[in-house]
């Protein structure tokens, strides 16, 4: 799944031409180190969809981060005679720690969903994983779901998909799902953004399922068991694919990488 493995917000992910993840390479001392752009050129790797999407502003994430910064400023008392610079550093560090805990929580939930689909019922977040499966079944019906499928497209990008099923009699065209964790209640409207759309549009093309139905499935972290499905229309997905191709070309030009010019 896209967020099943804990990932740094600043990380760049790469895939080899066979579709396998190439997040690290061997350092001179034999240890693993993050793959760099130079390594990618050397080993003929392609960037991930999420790497390309870092070019796009993420208003929802930025709003949340700003809110955490304000909350930290309101709740952290300033020490007597503490220099302003030191106080600001503490506020920033506290807000980042909140973000890290939220990311860890999201990772744990995604792991539970992945294992649940693989038949493991001994997971940390049983209520969420069970409700997620039931909601997806209610929305899409019976399907042969595959988790954590990675790919590399000849168009010059790769990725790893939370959940998808192929084109067959029960799911004509296939289905591609990206799972999200978020704080929301039964009456809350969910905000979706261009990056969600572009990600799914790129995934379905990369998987060789160009007309697959695509949806973001949100799991509430404040109301365990509350799941909401946001399915994108074909018109929206075509628009998302056009936008993603522009970003991919921009990324390639910016980094003097392979692909269209």
C-alpha positions, 0 to 999 in steps of 0.5 A, a space after each residue: 500500500 502506498 503508505 504502509 511502509 513508514 516514509 519520510 515526507 522529504 524522501 524520494 522513492 525510485 523503482 527499477 525497470 522491472 517494477 521493483 522498489 529501489 529506495 536504497 543502494 549500498 554505501 561504500 561501507 556496505 550499509 544501505 543509504 537512500 538512493 540519490 538522483 545520481 544513483 538513479 541515472 547510474 542504475 536506470 531507475 525511475 521516480 515514483 508517482 509520489 516523488 513527482 507529486 511533490 511539485 504540487 502544493 498540498 493545501 490540506 497538508 499545509 493547513 494541518 501543519 500550520 494548525 499543529 504549529 499554532 497549537 504548539 505555540 499555544 500550549 508550550 510555555 516559554 521558559 523564563 529568559 528563554 531566547 526567542 530563537 530557542 523558543 521558536 525552535 521548540 515550537 517547531 520541534 513539537 509540531 513536527 513530533 505531532 506530525 511524526 506521531 500522526 504518520 506512525 499512526 497512519 502507517 500502523 493502520 495501513 499495515 493492518 488493512 494490508 494484512 487483513 486483506 492477506 488473511 491475517 486477522 491478528 492485526 493492531 487495528 481490527 475494527 478499522 481493517 474489518 470496516 475498510 474491507 466491508 465498505 470496499 465490498 459494499 462499493 465495488 462488490 466481489 474482487 480479487 484484490 492485490 495489495 502492495 503491487 509495484 510497477 514501472 511504466 515505460 513512460 518513466 515513472 513507477 509506484 506502489 499501489 495500496 489495493 487493486 484488482 485486474 480487469 475481469 468478469 467481476 470487475 470490468 476495467 479493474 479497480 485502483 484504490 488508495 487508502 487514506 487515514 484522516 481525522 473525521 466524523 460521520 457528518 464531516 465532508 471530506 476534502 479531496 485534492 488534485 494530488 489524490 486524483 493525479 496519483 490514482 490516474 497515474 497508478 491505473 495507467 502504470 498498472 496497465 489498467 487505463 480505464 479502471 475505476 479509481 477511488 480514495 478510501 478514507 479511514 477515520 482515526 478519530 472514529 474507528 470503523 468509520 470509512 468513506 469512499 470517494 470515487 473519481 469520475 472518468 472525466 476527472 481521471 482523464 484530467 488528472 492524467 493530463 495534469 500528471 503528464 505535465 508534471 512528469 515532463 516538468 520534473 524530467 526537465 528540472 532534473 535533466 532526467 530521461 523522458 519526454 522533453 
